Amino acid sequence: MIKSAVQFGARVRAKRRALGWTQAQLAERCGTAERFIVELEGGKPTCQLEQSIVAARVVGIALGDTKTALSPMMVARMIFLGTPRILIALHVYPLA
């Protein structure tokens, strides 16, 4: 399980390198700017979740059910308080 933005970024970087792609090539495949990939791989914790998920899928990281990462009470509290960002634990599974 990935527990931090730094670990997530490192995993994306490792998969990208294994594919033989540059950061610019990954950015093009994701429809985003190279700067975003640099920040994502660097572990920037404020990277946009949607773009981060796209990048993970493009390099072949399968994301598990994120609903299990937070208790229902914690989700309800975050919604009630209007929390703009929800930190989630992403389960990463090896490709078959």
N, C-alpha and C positions, 0 to 999 in steps of 0.2 A: 504494500500500500504506500502511496506517495503521501508524505505528511507535510510538505512545504512547497512553496513556489520554487525554491532553489532545486529541490529534488525533481519536481515536474520539469523544469527547464533543462536540467541535466539529462533527463530521460529523452526529451524531445531532441536535444542536441546529439545524443548517442545514436538515436534511430536515424536522424538526418544524415549523419556521417556514414553510418552503415549503408545507407542508400547511395552514397557518393554525391550528395547534393550540397551545393553552397547555400548559405543563408538566403541569398537573392533568389535562387531557384525555388526554395521552399516558400518564400514569400509570394512568388509568382503563382505557384500552385494553390496557395491559400487565398489569393486575391487580396493580399495585404501588403504593407510596406516592409521593406527589409528591416527598418528600424524596429518594428514590432517584434520580429523574430529575434533580433539581437537582445531586446529587453526580455522577451520570454525566456530565452535560453540563459540569460544572465540571472534569472530568478526574481525579476521585478514583481513584487506581490500585487501591484495594482494593474496588471495587464488585464485587458477585457476578457471575461470568461468565454464569451461566444467565439472570439477569434482564437483563443487558446485551445478550445475543444476542436475547432476546425484543424488547427495545426497538428494536434495530437492524432486525429484521424487520418490526416494526409500522410503522416509518416508511419502509420500502422499501429498506433497505440489504441487498443480497445478499452473504452471506459465502462466500468461496471455501473450498477444501479446506484446513483448518488443519493437516493432517498434513504438508504441505510446508513449513510454517514452521519446524519443528524437525527436526534430523537424528535418525535412529533412535537413534544413540548417546546424544544428549542426552536423549531421552525415556527411554531405558533407565536412564540415570544418575539422572534425576529420580525415576523409579519406585523404583529401588533405595534412594535416599536418603530416600524418603518426602516429597518436596517437596509441600507443601500447595497451592501455586499454581503453575501453569505459565503463563508469559507467552507469548502467541502473537501472531504478526503476522496481522492480518486483512486480506484482500484485499477491496476494495470495488469493485463493478462498477456502472456507471450503469444506471438502469432503462431498458428499451427504450421 
